Amino acid sequence: MLGNKIKFGETFFELFRVVLTGDKDDSRQAAREVRKFLYSSRDRGHYNDLKLIIKNAPNEYRKISEDWREENFVIAVSVLYFLHDQESQPDFLFPWLLYLLQHKNGNIRQSAVRMIEHEIGALTVHIRCPEYKQSQEKSKQSDLILLSLFYALDELLWETGSKKYKRYKYISALPSSPYKSVQMVLGRVIEYCGPSYIKDLERQLTAYNS
C-alpha cells in the first residue's frame, strides 16, 4: 500500500507510476498526493519531470482500460498542467482536452475545463492587456489558436446539444453534461476575448462555413 504520507524521497514519476499501475485505492491516493507533493517539494529539478509527464499524458491515457484509473490520471495531470512548457506548442494538448470535455465522467470533464481555461488565459493576454509586451508573431499565433478553439467548441456544442437544454437561461443551471462543460469553456473564451473580438471570430467562422 502507498501509505498515508508522501516522503520527501518520492518523485512525480513514482507517484504517476502508482496512479497508472497501482490498485484502485493506491491509484486514487497517489493522484491526490500529487498536489501535496507539488507544494511541499523543495527540489526544483522535479519540475523538469512535470513537462515530460504532461507532454506524454495523451499517450499514457490511451493505454488505460479502467474508468476509475482514467479519472485518477486526468485529475493528477490537471494539478500539474499550469507548469507545462507553453513556449513550444501552446495548443499541443488541445485535441486530448477537447476529447475529455465529452467524457461521461464529470470529474474528468471538470479537470479538462480547468486545463483549457488556463490556456485561454495565456492565449488572450494580448487582448485583455494591450500594454503587455509580446511579439507580433506570438500574438498572431494566439489569434489562430483561439479561432481554431472557437471553431472546435462550436462543433462540440452541435454534437453534444439537445432540445432539453434550451429551457435553461444560465450555464450554471444546466445539468451536469458534456454540453455544459463545453458551454463553460466557451463562456470563458467570450469573457476573456470581449464582444468585439468574438464578433470577429464569428465572422471568420461564418466565412469558413459558407
VEXTORDO-209125 format. One record per residue (C-alpha): residue in one letter; y negated, x negated, z negated. Coordinates in pm, whole numbers, always signed. Layout:
N
   resn       c2       c1       c3
      a        Y        X        Z
...
This chain:
210
   resn       c2       c1       c3
      m       +0       +0       +0
      l     -358     -113      +66
      g     -474      -62     -289
      n     -795      +84     -428
      k    -1024     -217     -392
      i    -1103     -437      -93
      k    -1102     -804     -183
      f    -1365    -1041      -53
      g    -1099    -1225     +147
      e    -1037     -920     +369
      t    -1173     -918     +724
      f    -1272     -638     +958
      f     -980     -733    +1181
      e     -740     -689     +888
      l     -888     -351     +798
      f     -859     -228    +1156
      r     -503     -358    +1174
      v     -422     -125     +883
      v     -610     +160    +1050
      l     -406     +112    +1367
      t      -64      +29    +1222
      g      -52     +149     +860
      d      +98     +471     +734
      k     -116     +784     +710
      d     -258     +717     +363
      d     -324     +346     +416
      s     -482     +407     +755
      r     -717     +667     +610
      q     -816     +448     +316
      a     -874     +142     +535
      a    -1103     +345     +762
      r    -1312     +449     +460
      e    -1315      +94     +321
      v    -1479      -39     +640
      r    -1818      +93     +524
      k    -1780      -61     +178
      f    -1680     -395     +323
      l    -1967     -388     +573
      y    -2228     -363     +299
      s    -2054     -590      +49
      s    -1970     -880     +280
      r    -2193    -1186     +249
      d    -2033    -1370     +538
      r    -2249    -1314     +846
      g    -1971    -1462    +1056
      h    -1791    -1131    +1017
      y    -2048     -970    +1245
      n    -1914    -1164    +1542
      d    -1584     -986    +1480
      l    -1759     -649    +1497
      k    -1881     -699    +1853
      l    -1525     -767    +1966
      i    -1384     -470    +1774
      i    -1640     -233    +1926
      k    -1601     -378    +2275
      n    -1224     -321    +2263
      a    -1246      +22    +2096
      p    -1171     +236    +2407
      n     -863      +30    +2495
      e     -731      +40    +2138
      y     -795     +415    +2117
      r     -586     +479    +2428
      k     -284     +324    +2253
      i     -300     +566    +1959
      s      -50     +852    +1960
      e     -120    +1022    +1623
      d     -410    +1268    +1583
      w     -487    +1152    +1230
      r     -499     +788    +1340
      e     -743     +874    +1620
      e     -974    +1025    +1360
      n     -947     +725    +1128
      f    -1013     +480    +1409
      v    -1315     +661    +1553
      i    -1472     +706    +1208
      a    -1426     +336    +1134
      v    -1578     +233    +1468
      s    -1876     +467    +1418
      v    -1962     +291    +1091
      l    -1998      -43    +1271
      y    -2135      +83    +1601
      f    -2502      +10    +1533
      l    -2418     -362    +1517
      h    -2281     -392    +1869
      d    -2441     -614    +2131
      q    -2698     -390    +2302
      e    -2838     -652    +2533
      s    -2542     -686    +2769
      q    -2449     -330    +2871
      p    -2632      -60    +2671
      d    -2410     +215    +2812
      f    -2076      +35    +2821
      l    -1910     +281    +2580
      f    -2067     +600    +2715
      p    -1760     +716    +2915
      w    -1548     +691    +2599
      l    -1809     +855    +2378
      l    -1862    +1143    +2619
      y    -1485    +1190    +2625
      l    -1483    +1203    +2243
      l    -1751    +1475    +2247
      q    -1486    +1706    +2390
      h    -1220    +1625    +2130
      k    -1067    +1912    +1933
      n    -1126    +1724    +1606
      g    -1472    +1795    +1464
      n    -1489    +1467    +1269
      i    -1427    +1272    +1589
      r    -1692    +1470    +1774
      q    -1945    +1417    +1495
      s    -1878    +1043    +1499
      a    -1935    +1041    +1875
      v    -2261    +1233    +1829
      r    -2387     +974    +1582
      m    -2297     +682    +1809
      i    -2462     +836    +2115
      e    -2772     +928    +1914
      h    -2801     +564    +1811
      e    -2804     +465    +2177
      i    -3060     +732    +2262
      g    -3294     +585    +2002
      a    -3274     +241    +2162
      l    -3297     +374    +2519
      t    -3611     +578    +2454
      v    -3817     +325    +2260
      h    -4037     +260    +2566
      i    -4105     +635    +2590
      r    -4168     +703    +2224
      c    -4361     +381    +2159
      p    -4561     +285    +2470
      e    -4711       -7    +2278
      y    -4366     -160    +2234
      k    -4333     -471    +2447
      q    -4027     -493    +2669
      s    -3969     -600    +3026
      q    -4023     -359    +3314
      e    -3667     -427    +3422
      k    -3530     -321    +3084
      s    -3738       -2    +3085
      k    -3613      +79    +3435
      q    -3253      +20    +3323
      s    -3306     +256    +3028
      d    -3451     +521    +3261
      l    -3145     +503    +3486
      i    -2908     +530    +3190
      l    -3099     +828    +3049
      l    -3079    +1003    +3386
      s    -2705     +937    +3403
      l    -2659    +1064    +3047
      f    -2868    +1374    +3116
      y    -2655    +1450    +3421
      a    -2330    +1395    +3227
      l    -2443    +1622    +2943
      d    -2541    +1893    +3190
      e    -2191    +1874    +3338
      l    -2030    +1890    +2994
      l    -2235    +2197    +2899
      w    -2095    +2373    +3202
      e    -1739    +2261    +3123
      t    -1745    +2347    +2752
      g    -1971    +2653    +2763
      s    -1873    +3014    +2713
      k    -2049    +3352    +2721
      k    -1984    +3389    +2348
      y    -2232    +3109    +2276
      k    -2523    +3287    +2442
      r    -2588    +3506    +2140
      y    -2680    +3205    +1925
      k    -3051    +3122    +1923
      y    -3025    +2787    +1741
      i    -2788    +2495    +1793
      s    -2733    +2472    +1418
      a    -2596    +2829    +1420
      l    -2333    +2757    +1684
      p    -1973    +2746    +1565
      s    -1816    +2401    +1550
      s    -1703    +2318    +1903
      p    -1735    +2060    +2182
      y    -2016    +2276    +2325
      k    -2215    +2244    +2001
      s    -2161    +1866    +1993
      v    -2290    +1833    +2349
      q    -2589    +2052    +2265
      m    -2666    +1833    +1963
      v    -2677    +1520    +2179
      l    -2882    +1692    +2448
      g    -3121    +1816    +2181
      r    -3174    +1458    +2066
      v    -3242    +1346    +2423
      i    -3504    +1619    +2460
      e    -3661    +1538    +2123
      y    -3688    +1164    +2189
      c    -3793    +1184    +2555
      g    -4055    +1458    +2526
      p    -4135    +1753    +2758
      s    -4294    +1553    +3041
      y    -4008    +1306    +3071
      i    -3748    +1584    +3051
      k    -3920    +1773    +3333
      d    -3891    +1461    +3547
      l    -3520    +1430    +3459
      e    -3467    +1796    +3553
      r    -3648    +1740    +3882
      q    -3425    +1444    +3965
      l    -3115    +1637    +3863
      t    -3213    +1930    +4085
      a    -3277    +1697    +4378
      y    -2937    +1534    +4324
      n    -2755    +1868    +4318
      s    -2936    +2015    +4619
